[in-house]
Amino acid sequence: MKLTILGCYAATPRTFTNPTSQVLEIKNRLFLIDCGEGTQVQLRKNKVKFSKINHVFISHLHGDHFFGLIGLISTFSLLGRTTDLHIHGPKGIKEIILLQLKLSSSWTNYGLYFHELVSDKSEVIFEDQKVIVTTIPLKHRVYTNGFLFQEKLSERKLNVDAVQHYNIETCYYQKIKNGGDIKLDDGTIIANEKLSFDPLPPKSYAFCSDTVYHEAVLPIINNVDVLYHESTFLQSEEALALKTLHSTAKEAATIALKANAKHLVLGHYSTRYESIELFKEEAETIFSNVLLGDDGKSFEF
């Protein structure tokens, strides 16, 4: 599982900082999460293959989380894209994008599908054979969702030495991978555990931005491998965080601790501070395994 941060600063793009956007590579799927202004430039800088992005997840309709979407959609057309593109986001995202396409006479030459979200309850919004994506209802100034990405349990790994030892024919290999026992010609039953290895534990990633401190997310993200949680402010601006419905680094760490997360990635920093290292220092007073998100930084888990 690989996370690439394209942008992770709050509010406005600046010379050296970009608003929220990131790419999650999981089970050979490439998901774009939020699409702030400048996302397609960041995609190029980080050598992300445009053509592999088939699903975009937009957390909410504040500009620093989706103003780059229309540009990306238009660029896909200019590049001759033919593969369908699916946009998952709050109700209203379809109207905004289609109006821009209509008034600029820039209809796409590929299928563009919108999956608008309105529920204030957690729900599954994408699922295939390997990955499932669930919403994480957040508490912000407008309707907002985070997203939980979970790998499905893989099939078991074949123990080649064991199947050869028992002279098991290749036609039974898939049954073994699916967890089945094998009955030999003499009637002996070979338990699956002797013929295969446990698959790697499925990994999970939770994206939580933007939100005030909100413990209602805990049952959804419990035991998550990696939690990205906004940390717009330091605790010294706790009152401002509460007023604007954002979180502090300390609060993000508290959510990570209570969720029993393995890793915490911080982001969505206010640029009022002299160094983002201050966010890590504050969070580490609560939670030990803290990673600083930053533009262009990648993490592999």
LOMAR-582586 format. One record per residue (C-alpha): residue in one letter; x, y, z. Coordinates in nm, 3 decimals. Layout:
BEGIN
<bagu><rest>a</rest><px>X</px><py>Y</py><pz>Z</pz></bagu>
...
//
This chain:
BEGIN
<bagu><rest>m</rest><px>0.000</px><py>0.000</py><pz>0.000</pz></bagu>
<bagu><rest>k</rest><px>0.153</px><py>0.330</py><pz>-0.110</pz></bagu>
<bagu><rest>l</rest><px>0.035</px><py>0.681</py><pz>-0.023</pz></bagu>
<bagu><rest>t</rest><px>0.159</px><py>0.979</py><pz>-0.224</pz></bagu>
<bagu><rest>i</rest><px>0.082</px><py>1.324</py><pz>-0.088</pz></bagu>
<bagu><rest>l</rest><px>0.031</px><py>1.569</py><pz>-0.375</pz></bagu>
<bagu><rest>g</rest><px>-0.079</px><py>1.854</py><pz>-0.150</pz></bagu>
<bagu><rest>c</rest><px>-0.158</px><py>1.880</py><pz>0.220</pz></bagu>
<bagu><rest>y</rest><px>-0.185</px><py>2.246</py><pz>0.318</pz></bagu>
<bagu><rest>a</rest><px>-0.498</px><py>2.436</py><pz>0.418</pz></bagu>
<bagu><rest>a</rest><px>-0.689</px><py>2.705</py><pz>0.230</pz></bagu>
<bagu><rest>t</rest><px>-0.490</px><py>2.845</py><pz>-0.062</pz></bagu>
<bagu><rest>p</rest><px>-0.211</px><py>2.727</py><pz>-0.292</pz></bagu>
<bagu><rest>r</rest><px>0.120</px><py>2.904</py><pz>-0.241</pz></bagu>
<bagu><rest>t</rest><px>0.457</px><py>2.908</py><pz>-0.410</pz></bagu>
<bagu><rest>f</rest><px>0.581</px><py>2.593</py><pz>-0.239</pz></bagu>
<bagu><rest>t</rest><px>0.265</px><py>2.445</py><pz>-0.088</pz></bagu>
<bagu><rest>n</rest><px>-0.043</px><py>2.290</py><pz>-0.242</pz></bagu>
<bagu><rest>p</rest><px>-0.398</px><py>2.228</py><pz>-0.119</pz></bagu>
<bagu><rest>t</rest><px>-0.528</px><py>1.882</py><pz>-0.042</pz></bagu>
<bagu><rest>s</rest><px>-0.484</px><py>1.598</py><pz>-0.288</pz></bagu>
<bagu><rest>q</rest><px>-0.333</px><py>1.253</py><pz>-0.259</pz></bagu>
<bagu><rest>v</rest><px>-0.305</px><py>0.923</py><pz>-0.441</pz></bagu>
<bagu><rest>l</rest><px>-0.352</px><py>0.587</py><pz>-0.275</pz></bagu>
<bagu><rest>e</rest><px>-0.217</px><py>0.278</py><pz>-0.449</pz></bagu>
<bagu><rest>i</rest><px>-0.374</px><py>-0.034</py><pz>-0.301</pz></bagu>
<bagu><rest>k</rest><px>-0.408</px><py>-0.382</py><pz>-0.453</pz></bagu>
<bagu><rest>n</rest><px>-0.290</px><py>-0.238</py><pz>-0.789</pz></bagu>
<bagu><rest>r</rest><px>-0.571</px><py>0.019</py><pz>-0.783</pz></bagu>
<bagu><rest>l</rest><px>-0.492</px><py>0.389</py><pz>-0.800</pz></bagu>
<bagu><rest>f</rest><px>-0.739</px><py>0.615</py><pz>-0.620</pz></bagu>
<bagu><rest>l</rest><px>-0.727</px><py>0.996</py><pz>-0.622</pz></bagu>
<bagu><rest>i</rest><px>-0.848</px><py>1.146</py><pz>-0.295</pz></bagu>
<bagu><rest>d</rest><px>-0.951</px><py>1.511</py><pz>-0.316</pz></bagu>
<bagu><rest>c</rest><px>-0.835</px><py>1.731</py><pz>-0.600</pz></bagu>
<bagu><rest>g</rest><px>-0.726</px><py>2.075</py><pz>-0.491</pz></bagu>
<bagu><rest>e</rest><px>-0.601</px><py>2.337</py><pz>-0.735</pz></bagu>
<bagu><rest>g</rest><px>-0.280</px><py>2.225</py><pz>-0.907</pz></bagu>
<bagu><rest>t</rest><px>-0.341</px><py>1.853</py><pz>-0.864</pz></bagu>
<bagu><rest>q</rest><px>-0.261</px><py>1.761</py><pz>-1.223</pz></bagu>
<bagu><rest>v</rest><px>0.071</px><py>1.945</py><pz>-1.204</pz></bagu>
<bagu><rest>q</rest><px>0.153</px><py>1.754</py><pz>-0.887</pz></bagu>
<bagu><rest>l</rest><px>0.056</px><py>1.428</py><pz>-1.056</pz></bagu>
<bagu><rest>r</rest><px>0.312</px><py>1.501</py><pz>-1.326</pz></bagu>
<bagu><rest>k</rest><px>0.581</px><py>1.604</py><pz>-1.079</pz></bagu>
<bagu><rest>n</rest><px>0.533</px><py>1.282</py><pz>-0.887</pz></bagu>
<bagu><rest>k</rest><px>0.519</px><py>1.071</py><pz>-1.206</pz></bagu>
<bagu><rest>v</rest><px>0.175</px><py>0.928</py><pz>-1.134</pz></bagu>
<bagu><rest>k</rest><px>0.019</px><py>0.760</py><pz>-1.438</pz></bagu>
<bagu><rest>f</rest><px>-0.297</px><py>0.955</py><pz>-1.522</pz></bagu>
<bagu><rest>s</rest><px>-0.447</px><py>0.663</py><pz>-1.709</pz></bagu>
<bagu><rest>k</rest><px>-0.458</px><py>0.443</py><pz>-1.399</pz></bagu>
<bagu><rest>i</rest><px>-0.691</px><py>0.679</py><pz>-1.211</pz></bagu>
<bagu><rest>n</rest><px>-1.049</px><py>0.558</py><pz>-1.261</pz></bagu>
<bagu><rest>h</rest><px>-1.203</px><py>0.673</py><pz>-0.933</pz></bagu>
<bagu><rest>v</rest><px>-1.183</px><py>1.014</py><pz>-0.765</pz></bagu>
<bagu><rest>f</rest><px>-1.311</px><py>1.069</py><pz>-0.411</pz></bagu>
<bagu><rest>i</rest><px>-1.402</px><py>1.425</py><pz>-0.308</pz></bagu>
<bagu><rest>s</rest><px>-1.450</px><py>1.483</py><pz>0.065</pz></bagu>
<bagu><rest>h</rest><px>-1.644</px><py>1.812</py><pz>0.049</pz></bagu>
<bagu><rest>l</rest><px>-1.712</px><py>2.115</py><pz>-0.165</pz></bagu>
<bagu><rest>h</rest><px>-1.467</px><py>2.365</py><pz>-0.022</pz></bagu>
<bagu><rest>g</rest><px>-1.246</px><py>2.487</py><pz>-0.304</pz></bagu>
<bagu><rest>d</rest><px>-0.915</px><py>2.370</py><pz>-0.163</pz></bagu>
<bagu><rest>h</rest><px>-1.041</px><py>2.014</py><pz>-0.198</pz></bagu>
<bagu><rest>f</rest><px>-1.190</px><py>2.013</py><pz>-0.548</pz></bagu>
<bagu><rest>f</rest><px>-1.097</px><py>2.321</py><pz>-0.756</pz></bagu>
<bagu><rest>g</rest><px>-0.847</px><py>2.110</py><pz>-0.951</pz></bagu>
<bagu><rest>l</rest><px>-1.109</px><py>1.860</py><pz>-1.066</pz></bagu>
<bagu><rest>i</rest><px>-1.242</px><py>2.036</py><pz>-1.376</pz></bagu>
<bagu><rest>g</rest><px>-0.888</px><py>2.089</py><pz>-1.503</pz></bagu>
<bagu><rest>l</rest><px>-0.803</px><py>1.724</py><pz>-1.455</pz></bagu>
<bagu><rest>i</rest><px>-1.122</px><py>1.612</py><pz>-1.630</pz></bagu>
<bagu><rest>s</rest><px>-1.045</px><py>1.841</py><pz>-1.925</pz></bagu>
<bagu><rest>t</rest><px>-0.685</px><py>1.722</py><pz>-1.947</pz></bagu>
<bagu><rest>f</rest><px>-0.802</px><py>1.362</py><pz>-1.958</pz></bagu>
<bagu><rest>s</rest><px>-1.000</px><py>1.453</py><pz>-2.271</pz></bagu>
<bagu><rest>l</rest><px>-0.703</px><py>1.627</py><pz>-2.430</pz></bagu>
<bagu><rest>l</rest><px>-0.495</px><py>1.316</py><pz>-2.367</pz></bagu>
<bagu><rest>g</rest><px>-0.750</px><py>1.105</py><pz>-2.554</pz></bagu>
<bagu><rest>r</rest><px>-0.880</px><py>0.913</py><pz>-2.256</pz></bagu>
<bagu><rest>t</rest><px>-1.144</px><py>0.649</py><pz>-2.337</pz></bagu>
<bagu><rest>t</rest><px>-1.175</px><py>0.475</py><pz>-1.999</pz></bagu>
<bagu><rest>d</rest><px>-1.469</px><py>0.568</py><pz>-1.776</pz></bagu>
<bagu><rest>l</rest><px>-1.401</px><py>0.805</py><pz>-1.485</pz></bagu>
<bagu><rest>h</rest><px>-1.606</px><py>0.784</py><pz>-1.165</pz></bagu>
<bagu><rest>i</rest><px>-1.642</px><py>1.082</py><pz>-0.930</pz></bagu>
<bagu><rest>h</rest><px>-1.758</px><py>1.009</py><pz>-0.573</pz></bagu>
<bagu><rest>g</rest><px>-1.850</px><py>1.322</py><pz>-0.379</pz></bagu>
<bagu><rest>p</rest><px>-2.117</px><py>1.532</py><pz>-0.210</pz></bagu>
<bagu><rest>k</rest><px>-2.443</px><py>1.616</py><pz>-0.384</pz></bagu>
<bagu><rest>g</rest><px>-2.376</px><py>1.921</py><pz>-0.601</pz></bagu>
<bagu><rest>i</rest><px>-2.047</px><py>1.802</py><pz>-0.749</pz></bagu>
<bagu><rest>k</rest><px>-2.224</px><py>1.685</py><pz>-1.065</pz></bagu>
<bagu><rest>e</rest><px>-2.400</px><py>2.018</py><pz>-1.116</pz></bagu>
<bagu><rest>i</rest><px>-2.077</px><py>2.214</py><pz>-1.068</pz></bagu>
<bagu><rest>i</rest><px>-1.870</px><py>2.008</py><pz>-1.311</pz></bagu>
<bagu><rest>l</rest><px>-2.137</px><py>1.969</py><pz>-1.579</pz></bagu>
<bagu><rest>l</rest><px>-2.206</px><py>2.344</py><pz>-1.578</pz></bagu>
<bagu><rest>q</rest><px>-1.837</px><py>2.414</py><pz>-1.640</pz></bagu>
<bagu><rest>l</rest><px>-1.824</px><py>2.158</py><pz>-1.919</pz></bagu>
<bagu><rest>k</rest><px>-2.147</px><py>2.291</py><pz>-2.072</pz></bagu>
<bagu><rest>l</rest><px>-2.050</px><py>2.659</py><pz>-2.075</pz></bagu>
<bagu><rest>s</rest><px>-1.707</px><py>2.583</py><pz>-2.218</pz></bagu>
<bagu><rest>s</rest><px>-1.843</px><py>2.333</py><pz>-2.474</pz></bagu>
<bagu><rest>s</rest><px>-1.589</px><py>2.085</py><pz>-2.345</pz></bagu>
<bagu><rest>w</rest><px>-1.777</px><py>1.758</py><pz>-2.316</pz></bagu>
<bagu><rest>t</rest><px>-1.559</px><py>1.458</py><pz>-2.242</pz></bagu>
<bagu><rest>n</rest><px>-1.492</px><py>1.186</py><pz>-2.496</pz></bagu>
<bagu><rest>y</rest><px>-1.504</px><py>0.925</py><pz>-2.220</pz></bagu>
<bagu><rest>g</rest><px>-1.774</px><py>0.815</py><pz>-1.977</pz></bagu>
<bagu><rest>l</rest><px>-1.799</px><py>1.050</py><pz>-1.679</pz></bagu>
<bagu><rest>y</rest><px>-2.007</px><py>0.911</py><pz>-1.392</pz></bagu>
<bagu><rest>f</rest><px>-2.102</px><py>1.088</py><pz>-1.071</pz></bagu>
<bagu><rest>h</rest><px>-2.187</px><py>0.906</py><pz>-0.749</pz></bagu>
<bagu><rest>e</rest><px>-2.327</px><py>1.175</py><pz>-0.522</pz></bagu>
<bagu><rest>l</rest><px>-2.330</px><py>1.130</py><pz>-0.146</pz></bagu>
<bagu><rest>v</rest><px>-2.600</px><py>1.257</py><pz>0.088</pz></bagu>
<bagu><rest>s</rest><px>-2.609</px><py>1.014</py><pz>0.381</pz></bagu>
<bagu><rest>d</rest><px>-2.490</px><py>1.112</py><pz>0.726</pz></bagu>
<bagu><rest>k</rest><px>-2.430</px><py>0.745</py><pz>0.802</pz></bagu>
<bagu><rest>s</rest><px>-2.127</px><py>0.538</py><pz>0.699</pz></bagu>
<bagu><rest>e</rest><px>-2.192</px><py>0.348</py><pz>0.375</pz></bagu>
<bagu><rest>v</rest><px>-2.006</px><py>0.140</py><pz>0.119</pz></bagu>
<bagu><rest>i</rest><px>-1.956</px><py>0.346</py><pz>-0.198</pz></bagu>
<bagu><rest>f</rest><px>-1.717</px><py>0.127</py><pz>-0.396</pz></bagu>
<bagu><rest>e</rest><px>-1.639</px><py>-0.242</py><pz>-0.399</pz></bagu>
<bagu><rest>d</rest><px>-1.467</px><py>-0.484</py><pz>-0.633</pz></bagu>
<bagu><rest>q</rest><px>-1.291</px><py>-0.818</py><pz>-0.590</pz></bagu>
<bagu><rest>k</rest><px>-0.997</px><py>-0.672</py><pz>-0.397</pz></bagu>
<bagu><rest>v</rest><px>-1.092</px><py>-0.339</py><pz>-0.235</pz></bagu>
<bagu><rest>i</rest><px>-1.388</px><py>-0.189</py><pz>-0.048</pz></bagu>
<bagu><rest>v</rest><px>-1.436</px><py>0.184</py><pz>0.018</pz></bagu>
<bagu><rest>t</rest><px>-1.660</px><py>0.316</py><pz>0.296</pz></bagu>
<bagu><rest>t</rest><px>-1.752</px><py>0.672</py><pz>0.390</pz></bagu>
<bagu><rest>i</rest><px>-1.647</px><py>0.824</py><pz>0.723</pz></bagu>
<bagu><rest>p</rest><px>-1.901</px><py>1.097</py><pz>0.811</pz></bagu>
<bagu><rest>l</rest><px>-1.710</px><py>1.398</py><pz>0.943</pz></bagu>
<bagu><rest>k</rest><px>-1.817</px><py>1.720</py><pz>1.117</pz></bagu>
<bagu><rest>h</rest><px>-1.724</px><py>2.035</py><pz>0.927</pz></bagu>
<bagu><rest>r</rest><px>-1.887</px><py>2.357</py><pz>0.809</pz></bagu>
<bagu><rest>v</rest><px>-2.036</px><py>2.183</py><pz>0.504</pz></bagu>
<bagu><rest>y</rest><px>-2.135</px><py>1.822</py><pz>0.439</pz></bagu>
<bagu><rest>t</rest><px>-1.811</px><py>1.623</py><pz>0.453</pz></bagu>
<bagu><rest>n</rest><px>-1.700</px><py>1.261</py><pz>0.433</pz></bagu>
<bagu><rest>g</rest><px>-1.371</px><py>1.092</py><pz>0.491</pz></bagu>
<bagu><rest>f</rest><px>-1.301</px><py>0.759</py><pz>0.323</pz></bagu>
<bagu><rest>l</rest><px>-1.189</px><py>0.420</py><pz>0.453</pz></bagu>
<bagu><rest>f</rest><px>-1.007</px><py>0.202</py><pz>0.201</pz></bagu>
<bagu><rest>q</rest><px>-0.977</px><py>-0.167</py><pz>0.294</pz></bagu>
<bagu><rest>e</rest><px>-0.811</px><py>-0.455</py><pz>0.119</pz></bagu>
<bagu><rest>k</rest><px>-1.013</px><py>-0.773</py><pz>0.104</pz></bagu>
<bagu><rest>l</rest><px>-0.853</px><py>-1.089</py><pz>0.239</pz></bagu>
<bagu><rest>s</rest><px>-0.636</px><py>-1.246</py><pz>-0.030</pz></bagu>
<bagu><rest>e</rest><px>-0.643</px><py>-1.611</py><pz>-0.123</pz></bagu>
<bagu><rest>r</rest><px>-0.404</px><py>-1.843</py><pz>0.058</pz></bagu>
<bagu><rest>k</rest><px>-0.049</px><py>-1.893</py><pz>-0.071</pz></bagu>
<bagu><rest>l</rest><px>0.032</px><py>-2.231</py><pz>-0.220</pz></bagu>
<bagu><rest>n</rest><px>0.301</px><py>-2.435</py><pz>-0.043</pz></bagu>
<bagu><rest>v</rest><px>0.474</px><py>-2.567</py><pz>-0.354</pz></bagu>
<bagu><rest>d</rest><px>0.697</px><py>-2.814</py><pz>-0.169</pz></bagu>
<bagu><rest>a</rest><px>0.397</px><py>-2.966</py><pz>0.009</pz></bagu>
<bagu><rest>v</rest><px>0.176</px><py>-3.011</py><pz>-0.297</pz></bagu>
<bagu><rest>q</rest><px>0.464</px><py>-3.168</py><pz>-0.484</pz></bagu>
<bagu><rest>h</rest><px>0.536</px><py>-3.399</py><pz>-0.189</pz></bagu>
<bagu><rest>y</rest><px>0.178</px><py>-3.527</py><pz>-0.198</pz></bagu>
<bagu><rest>n</rest><px>0.173</px><py>-3.539</py><pz>-0.581</pz></bagu>
<bagu><rest>i</rest><px>-0.136</px><py>-3.318</py><pz>-0.596</pz></bagu>
<bagu><rest>e</rest><px>-0.244</px><py>-3.235</py><pz>-0.948</pz></bagu>
<bagu><rest>t</rest><px>-0.246</px><py>-2.872</py><pz>-1.061</pz></bagu>
<bagu><rest>c</rest><px>-0.624</px><py>-2.878</py><pz>-1.116</pz></bagu>
<bagu><rest>y</rest><px>-0.664</px><py>-2.873</py><pz>-0.735</pz></bagu>
<bagu><rest>y</rest><px>-0.437</px><py>-2.575</py><pz>-0.676</pz></bagu>
<bagu><rest>q</rest><px>-0.717</px><py>-2.317</py><pz>-0.683</pz></bagu>
<bagu><rest>k</rest><px>-0.919</px><py>-2.522</py><pz>-0.434</pz></bagu>
<bagu><rest>i</rest><px>-0.619</px><py>-2.515</py><pz>-0.201</pz></bagu>
<bagu><rest>k</rest><px>-0.579</px><py>-2.137</py><pz>-0.246</pz></bagu>
<bagu><rest>n</rest><px>-0.948</px><py>-2.101</py><pz>-0.159</pz></bagu>
<bagu><rest>g</rest><px>-0.890</px><py>-2.284</py><pz>0.170</pz></bagu>
<bagu><rest>g</rest><px>-1.007</px><py>-2.633</py><pz>0.079</pz></bagu>
<bagu><rest>d</rest><px>-0.867</px><py>-2.962</py><pz>0.208</pz></bagu>
<bagu><rest>i</rest><px>-0.756</px><py>-3.227</py><pz>-0.042</pz></bagu>
<bagu><rest>k</rest><px>-0.853</px><py>-3.594</py><pz>-0.045</pz></bagu>
<bagu><rest>l</rest><px>-0.586</px><py>-3.825</py><pz>-0.190</pz></bagu>
<bagu><rest>d</rest><px>-0.661</px><py>-4.135</py><pz>-0.400</pz></bagu>
<bagu><rest>d</rest><px>-0.615</px><py>-4.361</py><pz>-0.095</pz></bagu>
<bagu><rest>g</rest><px>-0.875</px><py>-4.162</py><pz>0.098</pz></bagu>
<bagu><rest>t</rest><px>-0.628</px><py>-3.966</py><pz>0.312</pz></bagu>
<bagu><rest>i</rest><px>-0.740</px><py>-3.610</py><pz>0.374</pz></bagu>
<bagu><rest>i</rest><px>-0.463</px><py>-3.349</py><pz>0.374</pz></bagu>
<bagu><rest>a</rest><px>-0.557</px><py>-3.042</py><pz>0.576</pz></bagu>
<bagu><rest>n</rest><px>-0.530</px><py>-2.710</py><pz>0.396</pz></bagu>
<bagu><rest>e</rest><px>-0.287</px><py>-2.579</py><pz>0.656</pz></bagu>
<bagu><rest>k</rest><px>-0.031</px><py>-2.835</py><pz>0.537</pz></bagu>
<bagu><rest>l</rest><px>-0.070</px><py>-2.728</py><pz>0.174</pz></bagu>
<bagu><rest>s</rest><px>-0.082</px><py>-2.349</py><pz>0.197</pz></bagu>
<bagu><rest>f</rest><px>0.031</px><py>-2.047</py><pz>0.391</pz></bagu>
<bagu><rest>d</rest><px>-0.180</px><py>-1.773</py><pz>0.546</pz></bagu>
<bagu><rest>p</rest><px>-0.217</px><py>-1.467</py><pz>0.321</pz></bagu>
<bagu><rest>l</rest><px>-0.076</px><py>-1.135</py><pz>0.429</pz></bagu>
<bagu><rest>p</rest><px>-0.315</px><py>-0.948</py><pz>0.661</pz></bagu>
<bagu><rest>p</rest><px>-0.533</px><py>-0.704</py><pz>0.461</pz></bagu>
<bagu><rest>k</rest><px>-0.429</px><py>-0.340</py><pz>0.496</pz></bagu>
<bagu><rest>s</rest><px>-0.648</px><py>-0.036</py><pz>0.552</pz></bagu>
<bagu><rest>y</rest><px>-0.623</px><py>0.340</py><pz>0.510</pz></bagu>
<bagu><rest>a</rest><px>-0.850</px><py>0.608</py><pz>0.656</pz></bagu>
<bagu><rest>f</rest><px>-0.861</px><py>0.962</py><pz>0.517</pz></bagu>
<bagu><rest>c</rest><px>-1.011</px><py>1.220</py><pz>0.757</pz></bagu>
<bagu><rest>s</rest><px>-1.008</px><py>1.579</py><pz>0.633</pz></bagu>
<bagu><rest>d</rest><px>-1.162</px><py>1.830</py><pz>0.718</pz></bagu>
<bagu><rest>t</rest><px>-1.324</px><py>1.786</py><pz>1.058</pz></bagu>
<bagu><rest>v</rest><px>-1.344</px><py>1.910</py><pz>1.411</pz></bagu>
<bagu><rest>y</rest><px>-1.243</px><py>1.659</py><pz>1.680</pz></bagu>
<bagu><rest>h</rest><px>-1.510</px><py>1.395</py><pz>1.625</pz></bagu>
<bagu><rest>e</rest><px>-1.507</px><py>1.068</py><pz>1.820</pz></bagu>
<bagu><rest>a</rest><px>-1.800</px><py>0.933</py><pz>1.618</pz></bagu>
<bagu><rest>v</rest><px>-1.543</px><py>0.816</py><pz>1.359</pz></bagu>
<bagu><rest>l</rest><px>-1.380</px><py>0.575</py><pz>1.603</pz></bagu>
<bagu><rest>p</rest><px>-1.599</px><py>0.267</py><pz>1.542</pz></bagu>
<bagu><rest>i</rest><px>-1.545</px><py>0.305</py><pz>1.166</pz></bagu>
<bagu><rest>i</rest><px>-1.167</px><py>0.339</py><pz>1.173</pz></bagu>
<bagu><rest>n</rest><px>-1.092</px><py>0.108</py><pz>1.467</pz></bagu>
<bagu><rest>n</rest><px>-0.760</px><py>-0.078</py><pz>1.422</pz></bagu>
<bagu><rest>v</rest><px>-0.685</px><py>0.099</py><pz>1.093</pz></bagu>
<bagu><rest>d</rest><px>-0.331</px><py>0.053</py><pz>0.962</pz></bagu>
<bagu><rest>v</rest><px>-0.284</px><py>0.413</py><pz>0.850</pz></bagu>
<bagu><rest>l</rest><px>-0.487</px><py>0.717</py><pz>0.952</pz></bagu>
<bagu><rest>y</rest><px>-0.451</px><py>1.048</py><pz>0.772</pz></bagu>
<bagu><rest>h</rest><px>-0.610</px><py>1.311</py><pz>0.994</pz></bagu>
<bagu><rest>e</rest><px>-0.620</px><py>1.683</py><pz>0.940</pz></bagu>
<bagu><rest>s</rest><px>-0.420</px><py>1.894</py><pz>1.186</pz></bagu>
<bagu><rest>t</rest><px>-0.485</px><py>2.249</py><pz>1.072</pz></bagu>
<bagu><rest>f</rest><px>-0.380</px><py>2.409</py><pz>1.400</pz></bagu>
<bagu><rest>l</rest><px>-0.162</px><py>2.356</py><pz>1.704</pz></bagu>
<bagu><rest>q</rest><px>-0.323</px><py>2.327</py><pz>2.046</pz></bagu>
<bagu><rest>s</rest><px>-0.242</px><py>2.693</py><pz>2.115</pz></bagu>
<bagu><rest>e</rest><px>-0.517</px><py>2.776</py><pz>1.860</pz></bagu>
<bagu><rest>e</rest><px>-0.766</px><py>2.524</py><pz>2.000</pz></bagu>
<bagu><rest>a</rest><px>-1.040</px><py>2.789</py><pz>2.017</pz></bagu>
<bagu><rest>l</rest><px>-0.989</px><py>2.878</py><pz>1.650</pz></bagu>
<bagu><rest>a</rest><px>-0.997</px><py>2.511</py><pz>1.555</pz></bagu>
<bagu><rest>l</rest><px>-1.330</px><py>2.470</py><pz>1.731</pz></bagu>
<bagu><rest>k</rest><px>-1.470</px><py>2.788</py><pz>1.573</pz></bagu>
<bagu><rest>t</rest><px>-1.375</px><py>2.681</py><pz>1.219</pz></bagu>
<bagu><rest>l</rest><px>-1.452</px><py>2.311</py><pz>1.280</pz></bagu>
<bagu><rest>h</rest><px>-1.096</px><py>2.196</py><pz>1.227</pz></bagu>
<bagu><rest>s</rest><px>-0.862</px><py>1.987</py><pz>1.442</pz></bagu>
<bagu><rest>t</rest><px>-0.532</px><py>2.038</py><pz>1.620</pz></bagu>
<bagu><rest>a</rest><px>-0.234</px><py>1.805</py><pz>1.596</pz></bagu>
<bagu><rest>k</rest><px>-0.299</px><py>1.693</py><pz>1.952</pz></bagu>
<bagu><rest>e</rest><px>-0.660</px><py>1.611</py><pz>1.869</pz></bagu>
<bagu><rest>a</rest><px>-0.558</px><py>1.417</py><pz>1.558</pz></bagu>
<bagu><rest>a</rest><px>-0.318</px><py>1.214</py><pz>1.772</pz></bagu>
<bagu><rest>t</rest><px>-0.590</px><py>1.149</py><pz>2.028</pz></bagu>
<bagu><rest>i</rest><px>-0.817</px><py>1.007</py><pz>1.756</pz></bagu>
<bagu><rest>a</rest><px>-0.530</px><py>0.786</py><pz>1.634</pz></bagu>
<bagu><rest>l</rest><px>-0.466</px><py>0.662</py><pz>1.987</pz></bagu>
<bagu><rest>k</rest><px>-0.831</px><py>0.586</py><pz>2.061</pz></bagu>
<bagu><rest>a</rest><px>-0.874</px><py>0.416</py><pz>1.721</pz></bagu>
<bagu><rest>n</rest><px>-0.571</px><py>0.194</py><pz>1.789</pz></bagu>
<bagu><rest>a</rest><px>-0.424</px><py>0.304</py><pz>1.455</pz></bagu>
<bagu><rest>k</rest><px>-0.080</px><py>0.175</py><pz>1.363</pz></bagu>
<bagu><rest>h</rest><px>0.036</px><py>0.494</py><pz>1.189</pz></bagu>
<bagu><rest>l</rest><px>-0.083</px><py>0.856</py><pz>1.192</pz></bagu>
<bagu><rest>v</rest><px>-0.013</px><py>1.085</py><pz>0.896</pz></bagu>
<bagu><rest>l</rest><px>-0.069</px><py>1.455</py><pz>0.965</pz></bagu>
<bagu><rest>g</rest><px>-0.169</px><py>1.717</py><pz>0.708</pz></bagu>
<bagu><rest>h</rest><px>-0.390</px><py>2.015</py><pz>0.613</pz></bagu>
<bagu><rest>y</rest><px>-0.156</px><py>2.251</py><pz>0.794</pz></bagu>
<bagu><rest>s</rest><px>-0.224</px><py>2.619</py><pz>0.838</pz></bagu>
<bagu><rest>t</rest><px>0.066</px><py>2.814</py><pz>0.693</pz></bagu>
<bagu><rest>r</rest><px>0.074</px><py>3.050</py><pz>0.993</pz></bagu>
<bagu><rest>y</rest><px>0.338</px><py>2.834</py><pz>1.160</pz></bagu>
<bagu><rest>e</rest><px>0.712</px><py>2.856</py><pz>1.095</pz></bagu>
<bagu><rest>s</rest><px>0.762</px><py>2.479</py><pz>1.067</pz></bagu>
<bagu><rest>i</rest><px>0.541</px><py>2.173</py><pz>1.024</pz></bagu>
<bagu><rest>e</rest><px>0.777</px><py>1.990</py><pz>1.261</pz></bagu>
<bagu><rest>l</rest><px>0.581</px><py>2.161</py><pz>1.538</pz></bagu>
<bagu><rest>f</rest><px>0.277</px><py>1.950</py><pz>1.445</pz></bagu>
<bagu><rest>k</rest><px>0.475</px><py>1.627</py><pz>1.479</pz></bagu>
<bagu><rest>e</rest><px>0.621</px><py>1.733</py><pz>1.812</pz></bagu>
<bagu><rest>e</rest><px>0.277</px><py>1.810</py><pz>1.950</pz></bagu>
<bagu><rest>a</rest><px>0.116</px><py>1.491</py><pz>1.819</pz></bagu>
<bagu><rest>e</rest><px>0.396</px><py>1.274</py><pz>1.959</pz></bagu>
<bagu><rest>t</rest><px>0.303</px><py>1.381</py><pz>2.312</pz></bagu>
<bagu><rest>i</rest><px>-0.009</px><py>1.165</py><pz>2.262</pz></bagu>
<bagu><rest>f</rest><px>0.072</px><py>0.909</py><pz>1.990</pz></bagu>
<bagu><rest>s</rest><px>0.413</px><py>0.764</py><pz>1.913</pz></bagu>
<bagu><rest>n</rest><px>0.402</px><py>0.663</py><pz>1.545</pz></bagu>
<bagu><rest>v</rest><px>0.351</px><py>1.000</py><pz>1.376</pz></bagu>
<bagu><rest>l</rest><px>0.442</px><py>1.077</py><pz>1.015</pz></bagu>
<bagu><rest>l</rest><px>0.444</px><py>1.426</py><pz>0.866</pz></bagu>
<bagu><rest>g</rest><px>0.262</px><py>1.451</py><pz>0.536</pz></bagu>
<bagu><rest>d</rest><px>0.417</px><py>1.698</py><pz>0.294</pz></bagu>
<bagu><rest>d</rest><px>0.384</px><py>1.780</py><pz>-0.073</pz></bagu>
<bagu><rest>g</rest><px>0.559</px><py>1.518</py><pz>-0.285</pz></bagu>
<bagu><rest>k</rest><px>0.622</px><py>1.279</py><pz>0.003</pz></bagu>
<bagu><rest>s</rest><px>0.537</px><py>0.909</py><pz>-0.037</pz></bagu>
<bagu><rest>f</rest><px>0.488</px><py>0.639</py><pz>0.225</pz></bagu>
<bagu><rest>e</rest><px>0.481</px><py>0.265</py><pz>0.175</pz></bagu>
<bagu><rest>f</rest><px>0.310</px><py>0.041</py><pz>0.429</pz></bagu>
//
